[in-house]
Amino acid sequence: MFKDLLSEIGKDHFRGRLNKYTRQAYQMLPRLKKPHILDIGCGSGVPTIELAKLSDGEIIGIDINQSLLDKLDRKIEEEGFSGRVKTRKCSLFEIDFPDESFDIIWAEGSIWVIGFEKALKEWRRLLKPNGFLVVHDEIKTVSNKLVKVPSCGYKLIHHFLLPEDAHWTEYYRPLEIRIKELHMKYKDNSEALRILQKHQNEIDMVKRNPKEHSSAFFIMQKS
Ligand SMILES: C[S@@+](CC[C@H](N)C(=O)[O-])C[C@H]1O[C@@H](n2cnc3c(N)ncnc32)[C@H](O)[C@@H]1O
């Protein structure tokens, strides 16, 4: 029941509406031939699959949640990317790839787990010389983050803010409409209603102040 309902909600479909910003950030990088990309905190891999489409590179997605990685593995297979996109269960606190393994590190929605400054310092060794770090993070304290970039050993190539209401209009609002439809469909199923309410609670938090949930991309280069 739980798995079927989650696929009926189809969060990844709505998450995909934000892929235009992933594309915008990727296009700010110079053209790289077959880049090795590490996607940190890839989850069910909406950006990971987008990166596979944008590049001809090899991508490793890491996450701590095996059920999200299983979902991503199914997408990799369906999309025909098995030859160059892999997943690995690994905490972002214990990344054990050798130094200078990657041309690009990509992290959307995951850097807060470790903290911006610590991540920049710890992930730097994983990048090849002149490699790129692309981070999608909450907008709060953007200026504090920008000053950390050079002191952590990077050059800021670009940064851009998503429209203030992007997460609301592109993701949460359409998701809320879907949740309401499913509420009607499952009105006599208390277990389904409980799960739907959990998702509605998350939406309500954003709905109270959508602008507080805006975010930014940072495109940095190892210096
Ligand atoms: C907001 S989601 C972002 C998922 C994906 N990057 C995206 O943008 O759709 C944050 C992800 O970080 C992962 N995560 C949280 N703590 C982690 C940890 N200690 N190590 C690795 N991944 C972690 C979660 O499992 C989740 O998939």
The ligand as an SDF file (V2000), in Angstrom:
LIG
                    3D

 27 29  0  0  0  0  0  0  0  0999 V2000
   16.4010   17.0990   -0.2040 C   0  0  0  0  0  0  0  0  0  0  0  0
   16.9690   15.5230   -0.6580 S   0  0  0  0  0  0  0  0  0  0  0  0
   17.7540   15.8940   -2.2240 C   0  0  0  0  0  0  0  0  0  0  0  0
   17.7300   14.7400   -3.1760 C   0  0  0  0  0  0  0  0  0  0  0  0
   18.2210   15.0850   -4.5810 C   0  0  0  0  0  0  0  0  0  0  0  0
   19.5800   15.5830   -4.5920 N   0  0  0  0  0  0  0  0  0  0  0  0
   17.3080   16.1260   -5.2230 C   0  0  0  0  0  0  0  0  0  0  0  0
   17.7130   17.2790   -5.3460 O   0  0  0  0  0  0  0  0  0  0  0  0
   16.1870   15.7670   -5.5830 O   0  0  0  0  0  0  0  0  0  0  0  0
   18.3700   15.3020    0.4320 C   0  0  0  0  0  0  0  0  0  0  0  0
   19.0270   13.9330    0.2810 C   0  0  0  0  0  0  0  0  0  0  0  0
   20.1510   13.8700    1.1660 O   0  0  0  0  0  0  0  0  0  0  0  0
   20.2110   12.5450    1.6600 C   0  0  0  0  0  0  0  0  0  0  0  0
   20.9830   12.5040    2.8900 N   0  0  0  0  0  0  0  0  0  0  0  0
   20.6390   12.9590    4.1320 C   0  0  0  0  0  0  0  0  0  0  0  0
   21.6250   12.7040    5.0150 N   0  0  0  0  0  0  0  0  0  0  0  0
   22.6130   12.0700    4.3300 C   0  0  0  0  0  0  0  0  0  0  0  0
   23.8790   11.5580    4.7020 C   0  0  0  0  0  0  0  0  0  0  0  0
   24.3310   11.6290    5.9560 N   0  0  0  0  0  0  0  0  0  0  0  0
   24.6340   10.9840    3.7460 N   0  0  0  0  0  0  0  0  0  0  0  0
   24.1930   10.8960    2.4640 C   0  0  0  0  0  0  0  0  0  0  0  0
   22.9980   11.3630    2.0610 N   0  0  0  0  0  0  0  0  0  0  0  0
   22.2140   11.9500    2.9880 C   0  0  0  0  0  0  0  0  0  0  0  0
   18.7600   12.1590    1.8680 C   0  0  0  0  0  0  0  0  0  0  0  0
   18.6020   10.7590    1.9670 O   0  0  0  0  0  0  0  0  0  0  0  0
   18.1090   12.7750    0.6520 C   0  0  0  0  0  0  0  0  0  0  0  0
   18.0350   11.8600   -0.4030 O   0  0  0  0  0  0  0  0  0  0  0  0
  1  2  1  0
  2  3  1  0
  2 10  1  0
  3  4  1  0
  4  5  1  0
  5  6  1  0
  5  7  1  0
  7  8  2  0
  7  9  1  0
 10 11  1  0
 11 12  1  0
 11 26  1  0
 12 13  1  0
 13 14  1  0
 13 24  1  0
 14 15  1  0
 14 23  1  0
 15 16  2  0
 16 17  1  0
 17 18  1  0
 17 23  2  0
 18 19  1  0
 18 20  2  0
 20 21  1  0
 21 22  2  0
 22 23  1  0
 24 25  1  0
 24 26  1  0
 26 27  1  0
M  CHG  2   2   1   9  -1
M  END
$$$$
